[in-house]
């Protein structure tokens, strides 16, 4: 029952981050919102993997976190080269 509450809170936070990603006035705001969405999705995968006792979901969360980190680095490098100030 507690895990269901955690998932509902995570879904609500994902919706809030999605609104921020759509309405964000600058590119760094949108990037931070997308990082928040990926962090919440990773947390949701870990919670679901714990709830269903499926270790494959934990492996997927780990790979997704690594790819998210690499994507964040690439986008940050692109924004730095473009001269976008925060």
OpenMM code with the backbone's topology and positions (N, CA, C; nanometers):
from openmm import Vec3, app, unit

residues = "UNK UNK UNK UNK UNK UNK UNK UNK UNK UNK UNK UNK UNK UNK UNK UNK UNK UNK UNK UNK UNK UNK UNK UNK UNK UNK UNK UNK UNK UNK UNK UNK UNK UNK UNK UNK UNK UNK UNK UNK UNK UNK UNK UNK UNK UNK UNK UNK UNK UNK UNK UNK UNK UNK UNK UNK UNK UNK UNK UNK UNK UNK UNK UNK UNK UNK UNK UNK UNK UNK UNK UNK UNK UNK UNK UNK UNK UNK UNK UNK UNK UNK UNK UNK UNK UNK".split()
positions = [
    Vec3(0.0825, -0.1196, 0.0000),
    Vec3(0.0000, 0.0000, 0.0000),
    Vec3(0.0872, 0.1264, 0.0000),
    Vec3(0.1971, 0.1208, 0.0735),
    Vec3(0.2877, 0.2355, 0.0781),
    Vec3(0.3537, 0.2561, -0.0579),
    Vec3(0.3887, 0.1464, -0.1243),
    Vec3(0.4525, 0.1583, -0.2556),
    Vec3(0.3578, 0.2200, -0.3583),
    Vec3(0.2286, 0.1929, -0.3452),
    Vec3(0.1312, 0.2553, -0.4342),
    Vec3(0.1287, 0.4068, -0.4123),
    Vec3(0.1354, 0.4483, -0.2875),
    Vec3(0.1413, 0.5915, -0.2572),
    Vec3(0.2671, 0.6564, -0.3125),
    Vec3(0.3793, 0.5857, -0.3015),
    Vec3(0.5054, 0.6383, -0.3557),
    Vec3(0.4947, 0.6537, -0.5071),
    Vec3(0.4356, 0.5566, -0.5736),
    Vec3(0.4198, 0.5652, -0.7189),
    Vec3(0.3269, 0.6798, -0.7587),
    Vec3(0.2206, 0.7012, -0.6826),
    Vec3(0.1294, 0.8114, -0.7140),
    Vec3(0.1980, 0.9471, -0.6969),
    Vec3(0.2794, 0.9603, -0.5935),
    Vec3(0.3546, 1.0844, -0.5735),
    Vec3(0.4551, 1.1033, -0.6867),
    Vec3(0.5204, 0.9960, -0.7284),
    Vec3(0.6165, 1.0051, -0.8386),
    Vec3(0.5474, 1.0447, -0.9686),
    Vec3(0.4291, 0.9908, -0.9930),
    Vec3(0.3546, 1.0268, -1.1138),
    Vec3(0.3150, 1.1737, -1.1106),
    Vec3(0.2706, 1.2212, -0.9947),
    Vec3(0.2345, 1.3629, -0.9820),
    Vec3(0.3570, 1.4519, -1.0063),
    Vec3(0.4718, 1.4115, -0.9529),
    Vec3(0.5941, 1.4897, -0.9733),
    Vec3(0.6385, 1.4866, -1.1193),
    Vec3(0.6184, 1.3745, -1.1874),
    Vec3(0.6515, 1.3653, -1.3297),
    Vec3(0.5629, 1.4598, -1.4101),
    Vec3(0.4373, 1.4681, -1.3742),
    Vec3(0.3463, 1.5601, -1.4435),
    Vec3(0.3905, 1.7045, -1.4231),
    Vec3(0.4302, 1.7391, -1.3010),
    Vec3(0.4776, 1.8746, -1.2728),
    Vec3(0.6049, 1.9042, -1.3522),
    Vec3(0.6966, 1.8087, -1.3582),
    Vec3(0.8197, 1.8283, -1.4354),
    Vec3(0.7904, 1.8392, -1.5846),
    Vec3(0.6905, 1.7669, -1.6322),
    Vec3(0.6539, 1.7753, -1.7729),
    Vec3(0.5999, 1.9138, -1.8070),
    Vec3(0.5183, 1.9683, -1.7184),
    Vec3(0.4680, 2.1043, -1.7395),
    Vec3(0.5842, 2.2028, -1.7420),
    Vec3(0.6796, 2.1854, -1.6505),
    Vec3(0.7959, 2.2742, -1.6472),
    Vec3(0.8797, 2.2597, -1.7742),
    Vec3(0.8910, 2.1379, -1.8256),
    Vec3(0.9685, 2.1174, -1.9483),
    Vec3(0.9005, 2.1831, -2.0679),
    Vec3(0.7694, 2.1853, -2.0695),
    Vec3(0.6972, 2.2467, -2.1805),
    Vec3(0.6985, 2.3983, -2.1691),
    Vec3(0.6780, 2.4501, -2.0490),
    Vec3(0.6651, 2.5944, -2.0301),
    Vec3(0.7947, 2.6645, -1.9919),
    Vec3(0.9014, 2.5880, -1.9704),
    Vec3(1.0266, 2.6480, -1.9255),
    Vec3(1.0728, 2.7589, -2.0175),
    Vec3(1.1079, 2.8741, -1.9622),
    Vec3(1.1436, 2.9863, -2.0484),
    Vec3(1.2788, 2.9711, -2.1180),
    Vec3(1.3714, 2.8961, -2.0595),
    Vec3(1.5036, 2.8811, -2.1201),
    Vec3(1.5371, 2.7338, -2.1391),
    Vec3(1.6372, 2.7085, -2.2207),
    Vec3(1.6805, 2.5704, -2.2459),
    Vec3(1.7351, 2.5023, -2.1203),
    Vec3(1.8135, 2.5707, -2.0344),
    Vec3(1.8577, 2.5031, -1.9118),
    Vec3(1.7419, 2.4645, -1.8189),
    Vec3(1.6349, 2.5448, -1.8164),
    Vec3(1.5176, 2.5076, -1.7369),
    Vec3(1.4556, 2.3787, -1.7890),
    Vec3(1.4477, 2.3683, -1.9183),
    Vec3(1.3915, 2.2466, -1.9783),
    Vec3(1.4813, 2.1257, -1.9520),
    Vec3(1.6120, 2.1474, -1.9548),
    Vec3(1.7049, 2.0382, -1.9299),
    Vec3(1.6934, 1.9873, -1.7861),
    Vec3(1.6811, 2.0782, -1.6925),
    Vec3(1.6659, 2.0380, -1.5523),
    Vec3(1.5347, 1.9632, -1.5325),
    Vec3(1.4291, 2.0074, -1.5992),
    Vec3(1.3008, 1.9378, -1.5892),
    Vec3(1.3102, 1.7963, -1.6463),
    Vec3(1.3796, 1.7816, -1.7586),
    Vec3(1.3967, 1.6476, -1.8159),
    Vec3(1.4827, 1.5589, -1.7261),
    Vec3(1.5829, 1.6166, -1.6612),
    Vec3(1.6620, 1.5391, -1.5658),
    Vec3(1.5762, 1.4946, -1.4475),
    Vec3(1.4864, 1.5815, -1.4053),
    Vec3(1.3947, 1.5443, -1.2972),
    Vec3(1.3031, 1.4305, -1.3383),
    Vec3(1.2540, 1.4363, -1.4614),
    Vec3(1.1675, 1.3289, -1.5106),
    Vec3(1.2429, 1.1968, -1.5140),
    Vec3(1.3661, 1.1983, -1.5638),
    Vec3(1.4422, 1.0730, -1.5706),
    Vec3(1.4742, 1.0197, -1.4311),
    Vec3(1.5051, 1.1085, -1.3371),
    Vec3(1.5319, 1.0629, -1.2000),
    Vec3(1.4073, 1.0008, -1.1375),
    Vec3(1.2924, 1.0600, -1.1626),
    Vec3(1.1674, 1.0045, -1.1096),
    Vec3(1.1321, 0.8722, -1.1765),
    Vec3(1.1597, 0.8601, -1.3063),
    Vec3(1.1349, 0.7329, -1.3742),
    Vec3(1.2274, 0.6229, -1.3221),
    Vec3(1.3507, 0.6580, -1.2946),
    Vec3(1.4442, 0.5600, -1.2385),
    Vec3(1.3974, 0.5160, -1.1002),
    Vec3(1.3534, 0.6123, -1.0189),
    Vec3(1.3021, 0.5778, -0.8858),
    Vec3(1.1780, 0.4895, -0.8972),
    Vec3(1.0925, 0.5177, -0.9944),
    Vec3(0.9727, 0.4352, -1.0142),
    Vec3(1.0092, 0.2932, -1.0552),
    Vec3(1.1094, 0.2797, -1.1407),
    Vec3(1.1538, 0.1457, -1.1795),
    Vec3(1.2079, 0.0680, -1.0599),
    Vec3(1.2814, 0.1368, -0.9735),
    Vec3(1.3351, 0.0698, -0.8548),
    Vec3(1.2224, 0.0274, -0.7614),
    Vec3(1.1245, 0.1142, -0.7424),
    Vec3(1.0113, 0.0803, -0.6554),
    Vec3(0.9311, -0.0358, -0.7134),
    Vec3(0.9063, -0.0323, -0.8443),
    Vec3(0.8329, -0.1427, -0.9065),
    Vec3(0.9122, -0.2726, -0.9026),
    Vec3(1.0435, -0.2639, -0.9224),
    Vec3(1.1264, -0.3836, -0.9125),
    Vec3(1.1247, -0.4433, -0.7731),
    Vec3(1.1198, -0.3574, -0.6724),
    Vec3(1.1108, -0.4052, -0.5347),
    Vec3(0.9739, -0.4662, -0.5077),
    Vec3(0.8691, -0.4002, -0.5562),
    Vec3(0.7329, -0.4475, -0.5315),
    Vec3(0.7078, -0.5831, -0.5966),
    Vec3(0.7453, -0.5973, -0.7228),
    Vec3(0.7217, -0.7219, -0.7953),
    Vec3(0.8343, -0.8244, -0.7790),
    Vec3(0.9406, -0.7854, -0.7093),
    Vec3(1.0560, -0.8735, -0.6874),
    Vec3(1.1152, -0.9227, -0.8203),
    Vec3(1.1340, -0.8268, -0.9114),
    Vec3(1.1909, -0.8549, -1.0432),
    Vec3(1.3221, -0.7770, -1.0525),
    Vec3(1.4327, -0.8494, -1.0508),
    Vec3(1.5625, -0.7828, -1.0518),
    Vec3(1.5947, -0.7215, -1.1878),
    Vec3(1.5259, -0.7660, -1.2927),
    Vec3(1.5512, -0.7105, -1.4248),
    Vec3(1.5159, -0.5614, -1.4295),
    Vec3(1.4139, -0.5193, -1.3553),
    Vec3(1.3777, -0.3783, -1.3524),
    Vec3(1.4876, -0.2939, -1.2881),
    Vec3(1.5589, -0.3506, -1.1934),
    Vec3(1.6710, -0.2790, -1.1324),
    Vec3(1.7858, -0.2632, -1.2315),
    Vec3(1.8080, -0.3656, -1.3122),
    Vec3(1.9106, -0.3559, -1.4164),
    Vec3(1.8731, -0.2518, -1.5207),
    Vec3(1.7467, -0.2488, -1.5583),
    Vec3(1.6995, -0.1484, -1.6542),
    Vec3(1.7158, -0.0091, -1.5967),
    Vec3(1.6857, 0.0082, -1.4681),
    Vec3(1.7008, 0.1388, -1.4037),
    Vec3(1.8472, 0.1826, -1.4036),
    Vec3(1.9373, 0.0899, -1.3803),
    Vec3(2.0799, 0.1225, -1.3798),
    Vec3(2.1283, 0.1670, -1.5179),
    Vec3(2.0893, 0.0941, -1.6213),
    Vec3(2.1288, 0.1304, -1.7573),
    Vec3(2.0649, 0.2630, -1.7975),
    Vec3(1.9398, 0.2825, -1.7603),
    Vec3(1.8706, 0.4074, -1.7921),
    Vec3(1.9376, 0.5260, -1.7227),
    Vec3(1.9829, 0.5067, -1.6004),
    Vec3(2.0526, 0.6134, -1.5281),
    Vec3(2.1840, 0.6483, -1.5971),
    Vec3(2.2566, 0.5478, -1.6424),
    Vec3(2.3822, 0.5724, -1.7125),
    Vec3(2.3586, 0.6474, -1.8430),
    Vec3(2.2600, 0.6045, -1.9207),
    Vec3(2.2305, 0.6725, -2.0466),
    Vec3(2.1792, 0.8145, -2.0227),
    Vec3(2.1031, 0.8334, -1.9172),
    Vec3(2.0543, 0.9667, -1.8836),
    Vec3(2.1696, 1.0588, -1.8476),
    Vec3(2.2654, 1.0069, -1.7732),
    Vec3(2.3821, 1.0863, -1.7365),
    Vec3(2.4615, 1.1280, -1.8596),
    Vec3(2.4825, 1.0337, -1.9497),
    Vec3(2.5563, 1.0651, -2.0717),
    Vec3(2.4806, 1.1653, -2.1593),
    Vec3(2.3492, 1.1521, -2.1652),
    Vec3(2.2691, 1.2474, -2.2402),
    Vec3(2.2739, 1.3865, -2.1801),
    Vec3(2.2725, 1.3934, -2.0478),
    Vec3(2.2826, 1.5223, -1.9796),
    Vec3(2.4164, 1.5885, -2.0085),
    Vec3(2.5228, 1.5109, -2.0076),
    Vec3(2.6541, 1.5660, -2.0406),
    Vec3(2.6578, 1.6199, -2.1835),
    Vec3(2.5995, 1.5467, -2.2760),
    Vec3(2.5995, 1.5894, -2.4154),
    Vec3(2.5194, 1.7185, -2.4328),
    Vec3(2.4035, 1.7258, -2.3703),
    Vec3(2.3201, 1.8462, -2.3826),
    Vec3(2.3874, 1.9646, -2.3157),
    Vec3(2.4493, 1.9419, -2.2005),
    Vec3(2.5196, 2.0514, -2.1318),
    Vec3(2.6356, 2.1029, -2.2167),
    Vec3(2.7079, 2.0131, -2.2799),
    Vec3(2.8173, 2.0546, -2.3671),
    Vec3(2.7637, 2.1346, -2.4859),
    Vec3(2.6517, 2.0932, -2.5410),
    Vec3(2.5907, 2.1654, -2.6525),
    Vec3(2.5462, 2.3048, -2.6084),
    Vec3(2.4803, 2.3146, -2.4927),
    Vec3(2.4336, 2.4441, -2.4446),
    Vec3(2.5496, 2.5356, -2.4084),
    Vec3(2.6586, 2.4778, -2.3585),
    Vec3(2.7762, 2.5579, -2.3257),
    Vec3(2.8380, 2.6169, -2.4526),
    Vec3(2.8427, 2.5395, -2.5575),
    Vec3(2.8993, 2.5869, -2.6826),
    Vec3(2.8130, 2.6915, -2.7495),
    Vec3(2.6839, 2.6866, -2.7203),
    Vec3(2.5915, 2.7831, -2.7792),
    Vec3(2.5926, 2.9164, -2.7068),
    Vec3(2.6496, 2.9177, -2.5864),
    Vec3(2.6588, 3.0416, -2.5101),
    Vec3(2.5337, 3.0746, -2.4323),
    Vec3(2.4547, 2.9750, -2.3946),
    Vec3(2.3334, 2.9983, -2.3174),
    Vec3(2.3722, 3.0218, -2.1722),
    Vec3(2.3258, 3.1314, -2.1158),
    Vec3(2.3563, 3.1611, -1.9761),
    Vec3(2.2400, 3.1205, -1.8878),
    Vec3(2.2707, 3.0772, -1.7682),
    Vec3(2.1655, 3.0377, -1.6756),
    Vec3(2.1255, 3.1496, -1.5926),
] * unit.nanometer
topology = app.Topology()
chain = topology.addChain("A")
for resn in residues:
    res = topology.addResidue(resn, chain)
    for name in ("N", "CA", "C"):
        topology.addAtom(name, app.Element.getBySymbol(name[0]), res)
